Amino acid sequence: MISSSISVLIRYLDCACFDCLQQLHAEVELAWSKAGAISTVQQQLDSAFAQLQSQIEVDHCSIDSLVAAIALLCGAIYPLSVRASELAAQRHLMTEQLQRFDAFKQQVLLFSQHFVH
């Protein structure tokens, strides 16, 4: 009777171990599947990161070029701005002279009318 009980116990343990091994195998397969998915995502993220770094380098070069172009334009515009300011001052003087000339012409006409009459 003891030997049959031991035999039943051994069969029960074999079944329980087999079930545990099957469950462990399924969990290992799931873990490997998740690890593969994580590896794929990591590769995609590494690729996206490399592309972003490359784009940042291109953008930095573009920004440097824009800053240089703006500096050149400022260098060209400043003398033009000074010249425009000088021309505006000259126009103001010419306008004043023209107004004085018109006033003088009016006085001459008025004076000539006194002598004519």
URHUTA-V304413 format. One record per residue. N is the residue number from 1. RES is the residue in one small letter. PSI is psi in whole degrees, 0 to 359 (NA if undefined). NEAR is the number of other ideal C-beta (glycine too) atoms within 8 Angstrom. D_LAST is the distance of its C-alpha to the last C-alpha in Angstrom with 1 decimal. Layout:
{{N/RES/PSI/NEAR/D_LAST} {N/RES/PSI/NEAR/D_LAST}}
//
This chain:
{{1/m/321/4/163.4} {2/i/319/5/161.5} {3/s/325/6/161.0} {4/s/326/7/159.6} {5/s/320/8/157.3} {6/i/320/8/156.1} {7/s/318/8/155.7} {8/v/318/8/153.6} {9/l/318/8/151.6} {10/i/317/8/151.0} {11/r/320/8/149.8} {12/y/315/8/147.5} {13/l/322/8/146.1} {14/d/316/8/145.7} {15/c/317/8/143.7} {16/a/318/8/141.6} {17/c/319/8/140.9} {18/f/317/8/140.1} {19/d/318/8/137.7} {20/c/318/8/136.1} {21/l/319/8/135.8} {22/q/317/8/134.2} {23/q/318/8/131.7} {24/l/318/8/131.0} {25/h/318/8/130.6} {26/a/319/8/128.1} {27/e/323/8/126.1} {28/v/317/8/126.1} {29/e/318/8/124.8} {30/l/318/8/122.1} {31/a/318/8/121.1} {32/w/321/8/121.0} {33/s/316/8/118.8} {34/k/321/8/116.4} {35/a/320/8/116.4} {36/g/319/8/115.5} {37/a/319/8/112.7} {38/i/319/8/111.4} {39/s/319/8/111.6} {40/t/315/8/109.6} {41/v/319/8/106.9} {42/q/318/8/106.8} {43/q/319/8/106.3} {44/q/317/8/103.5} {45/l/320/8/101.9} {46/d/320/8/102.3} {47/s/316/8/100.7} {48/a/321/8/97.8} {49/f/317/8/97.4} {50/a/319/8/97.3} {51/q/319/8/94.7} {52/l/320/8/92.5} {53/q/318/8/92.9} {54/s/317/8/91.9} {55/q/322/8/88.8} {56/i/319/8/87.9} {57/e/318/8/88.1} {58/v/317/8/85.9} {59/d/321/8/83.4} {60/h/318/8/83.3} {61/c/319/8/82.6} {62/s/318/8/79.8} {63/i/317/8/78.4} {64/d/319/8/78.5} {65/s/318/8/76.7} {66/l/319/8/74.0} {67/v/318/8/73.5} {68/a/318/8/73.2} {69/a/319/8/70.7} {70/i/320/8/68.6} {71/a/318/8/68.7} {72/l/317/8/67.5} {73/l/319/8/64.7} {74/c/320/8/63.6} {75/g/328/7/63.7} {76/a/325/8/61.4} {77/i/324/8/59.1} {78/y/309/8/58.5} {79/p/324/7/56.6} {80/l/323/8/54.6} {81/s/317/8/53.8} {82/v/316/8/52.7} {83/r/318/8/50.5} {84/a/322/8/49.0} {85/s/318/8/48.2} {86/e/317/8/46.6} {87/l/322/8/44.5} {88/a/320/8/43.4} {89/a/318/8/42.3} {90/q/319/8/40.4} {91/r/319/8/38.7} {92/h/315/8/37.7} {93/l/318/8/36.2} {94/m/322/8/34.3} {95/t/316/8/33.0} {96/e/317/8/31.8} {97/q/320/8/30.1} {98/l/319/8/28.5} {99/q/318/8/27.2} {100/r/319/8/25.8} {101/f/317/8/24.2} {102/d/319/8/22.6} {103/a/317/8/21.4} {104/f/316/8/20.1} {105/k/319/8/18.4} {106/q/318/8/16.7} {107/q/320/8/15.6} {108/v/316/8/14.3} {109/l/318/8/12.3} {110/l/316/8/10.9} {111/f/319/8/10.3} {112/s/328/8/8.7} {113/q/326/8/6.2} {114/h/323/7/5.5} {115/f/330/6/5.5} {116/v/325/5/3.8} {117/h/NA/4/0.0}}
//
